[in-house]
Each structure stands twice: as structure tokens, then as C-alpha cells.
Amino acid sequence: MRIKSFIPLLSLLSLLLLPSLVSAETGVPAFTVTTDAQGNQDYTLTMQILMLMTGLTLLPAALIGMTAFLRIIVVLALLRLALGTQQTPSNQVLIGLALFLTLFIMSPVLDKIYSKAVEPYLEEQIKFKEAVEVGSKPLHQFMVEQTRESDLGMFAEMAGIELIDPETVPFKVLIPAYMTSELKTAFQIGFMIFIPFLIIDLVVATLLMAMGMMMLSPMIISMPFKIMLFVLIDGWALIMGTLANSFVVAGGP
């Protein structure tokens, strides 16, 4: 048991010592910062890789808080609750559907990031810091377009920042405002989804009470009717189309 407890510690030490070992073999310092005549700083490849690996640990949080994923997964969860199908579709199916729909919606933004930041950086036309700044602009614009001004104003006021132009608001203010606005929009869409299914539940419950079948759960009777209605109106296509059209994605270069 003691040997197993030391495994994570040894792994951490090996990661910390790896840059020094690479530096000893190549004769080049692992972590260096170069400043050019204009004052721009550039980092060594080892430091860039370390920053990239650190950023990958934040990828799930960024996926939830900075893309279309949040609104989509909340709406799909509310839809399943309205249908009353318990765990069908399963969480894995909903997450997979939300991921691919997010990729579809975010594709114009991702194309801009790749063409303006990733591709020039790989071709060594721009520095790493400049690539990060340029690549964050399309994502920043996407988030601003989906965020309510009231939410932006609230978080800007709490941060002590004067909100003059939403395009210049920092990410530390934009991200919580964006998530708050997305939750509001998702619950508004979910409310509209609930109304027809709620009417079916009320009608079935009233009929069962009129027939004196109060011991029978209305959910058992209403669920097949709700599924049949959802299939007849091509519900999945309507939900996916509504979610995709609910996002404002600016076109053009």
C-alpha cells in the first residue's frame, strides 16, 4: 500500500525533472523568454508545450462555459424530463448529440481561429502570444453576440469595470455573463417545450380521475401519447433546428 501511495509523487517528480533532463542533453535551457526590439516576448518550445498541456486540463470547463454546449445540453435534459422517459435517451447519447451539434454550430468560429491563428503560427508567421490573442477574438465575438447586455453590465459592475464597448470586455467578465445568459435562454426554450407535454399530462390526469382510476399513475398513460406526439411532429428535427438557429454566428472573414 505504501508503494502505491508513492506512485503519484514519483510521477509528479518525473514531470518536473523532465525539462531539466532535456536541457542537459541538448545544452539549451528548457525555459527561456526572448524579448525582441518591439518588446514582444516569445517562449521556448518546451514552455509552449507545458502551457499547452496545462490548457488542455481546462478544456472541459472551456467547452461548457465558452461554447454552445451549455445551452444545448440543458435543453436536451429538459426535453427528456418533459417526455418523462427517465434515462432514455441516456446521458451518453445526450452528451454525444450535444457535442456534435456544438461542433456544427461553432464550425465558423473554429474555421476563423484556425485560419487566423493556428495556421500562421504553425507556419512561423506569428509568435505564440500573438496567436493566442488573435485566436481568442472570434470566440470572444461569438460569446458577446449571445450574451445579454444586462448580464454583461451586472458582472462588469461587480468587477468594477466600466462597460463602454462589449467588444473590449475581458474574458473574466464575459465568461460568467455568457453562462448566465445561456442558462436563461436554455430555460426559456425548455419552458416552451414543456407546455404541450404538460397539457397532455393534465388531460390524462383529468380523465383518470373522472373514471375513478385514481390509483393508476397518469405518467404511465400519458408517456406513450407524448412520445407519439413527439414523433408525429418530427420533434428531434424541430429541436435540433431550433437550437442551431437560436445562436447568432457572424459570417465573413
N, C-alpha and C positions, 0 to 999 in steps of 0.2 A: 504494500500500500504506500510506503514512503517513497519507493522508486517512482511510482506513478505520479505522486504529487510533485516530483521534481521535473517531470517531462515538460509541462508548460513553461517553467522557469528556464530550462535549458534551451527551449525553442526561442524564447524571447532573447536570451543572451546571444544565440547564434545569429539572429536577425540584426542585433546591434553590432556584432563584430564583423558581419559580412562586408560592409563598406570598407572597413579598415584592412581586411584581407585583400579585397580587390585593389585597394590603393597601394598595398605593399607589393603586389605582383606587377602592377602596371607602372608604378612610380608616379602616378598622377593623383593629387588629392581627391578624396571621394566627394567632399562637399566644398565647393568654391562658388563665389558670386563675382561675376565680372561686370564692371560698370564702364559703359562707353562714354564718348565725349559729350553726348546729349544728356547723360545722366540716367539712361535706361540700364536696368540690371538684367543680367542673364545668368541662369543657374546651370550647373554641370548636369550631364545626363543622369548621373546617379541620383542627384537631388530631385530631378524632374520625375524619375521613376518612383522615388519614395513619395513624392507629393501625389502622383497619380494613384498609387496603391492606397494611400490614405483617403483620397477622394472616392475610391471605389467602395469603401466601407460606408460612405454616406449615400450611396446610390439608391438604396430602397427608400430612404427618407426623401431624397430629391424626387424620386418617381412619384411618391404620394403627394408631396407638398408643392411641386413646381410644374406638374403636367396635368393633362386632362383626366388622369386616372382616378382622382378623388371623387369627382362628380359622377363618373360612370359607375364605379363600384358601389357607391351609396344608392344610386337609383336602382341598380340591379338587385341590391339587397332588399330595398323597399318593395320592389316588384315581386320578389319571391315571397315576402311577408304578406303582400296583398293577395296573392294567389292561394296562400295557405298550404303550400306543398311541403312545408317543413324544410328538409335538407335537399330538395330537388328543384333546380339543379344544385349540385354540390358546390362547396366553396372553391374547389379547384377549377371547376368549369367556369364559374363566375369570374374568378381572377384571370384565367386564361382569356376569356372573352373580353374583359376589361383591358388587358394588356395589349391585345391585338387591335382593338378599337382605338386605344390610346396611340398606338403606333401609326394607325391610319390618319388620325386627326393631327398628330404632331409632325407628320412627314414633311409639310412645307417648312416648318421651323427647323427640323433636323437637316434638311437639304441646305438651308441658309447657313447653318452652323458649320456644316462640312465644307461648303464651297468657300466661305469667307474666313474660316479659322483653321480647321483641321488640315485641309489640303495645302494651303500656303505654308503652314507650319511644317508639314511633312516634307515639303519641297525646300525648306530652309529659307523661305522668303521673308518670314516674320519670326520674331522671338516668341518664347513660351509665354511670357507675361502679356504681350500684345495679343497673342492668340486667345488667351483666356478672356481678355477684355472685349475683343471683337466677337468671340463666340457667345458671350453672355448677352449681347444686345438683342438678337432675335428672340431668345427666351424671355428676356425682360419685357420686350414689346408684347409678346403673347400674353404674359401674365397681367400686364397693365390693361390690355383690352378686355379681359374677362373680369376684372376687379371693379367693384362699385366704388365710386368716389367717396361715399360716406365711410366705408371701411378703411380706405386709404387715409382719409382725414383723421379718423379716430386713432389709428396706430401712429400716424405722424405726430399727432398732438401728444400722445403718451411718450413718444421718443424725443419730444422737444425739437422737432424738425418742422420748419415752415414749408408747407406743401405749395410750391409755386407751379411747378410743371410735373405731372405724373411720370413723364419720361425720364426724369432725373432722380426719382425716388430710389433710395438704396434698397438692396435685397433684404436687409434686416427688418425693414418696414413692409416691403412689398409681399414677402412670403406669408406672414401671418394674416395680412389683409386679404391676400388671394385665397388662402384656405378658408377663411371665414366667409368670404363671398361665394366660394364654390359650395360650401355646405348649405348656405341659404338657397342657392339655385337648385341644388340636388333635392332639398326637401320640398321646394315648390313643385318641381316635376313629380316627385313622389306623391304629393297631395293630389295632383291631377290624375295620377294612375290609380289611386285608392278609391276615388269616387264611384266608378261603375261597379267595382267589386264589392264595395260597401253596400250599394243598393241591392245587389243580388243577395248578400247576407241578410239584409233586413227583410226582403220579400220572403226568403225561405224560412227565416225565424218566425215571421208572422203567420205563414201558412201552417207551420208545425204547431204553433200554439192554438190556432183555430181548429186544428184536427185533434187536439188533445194529446199530441205526441211530444210532450214537454221533456221526457226523459231522453229523447234522441237528440244528439248534438247537431245543431244546424250546420256546423262546419263540414260534417261528413256528407251532407246532402248538397251543400252549395259548392263544394270544391269541384265536382265534375262539371257543373254548369259554368263555373268561372273558367275552367280550362277550355271547355268547348267554345265559350265566347272569345277567349284569347286567341284560339287557333283560327276561328272563323274570320276574325278581323285582321289576321296576319300580324299578330301582336309583336312578335320579335322583330320583324322588319320595321314596324312603326316605332318601336322603342329605340332601335339602333339608329334609324334615320333621324329621329328627334334629337337624340344625344349628339350625333355628329353635326347636325345643323344648329345646335344650341351654342356652339363655340364660334367665336369671331377670330378668324385666322386671316391676317392681311396677306394678300398675294404680292407678286412682284419681287424684284431683286432687293 
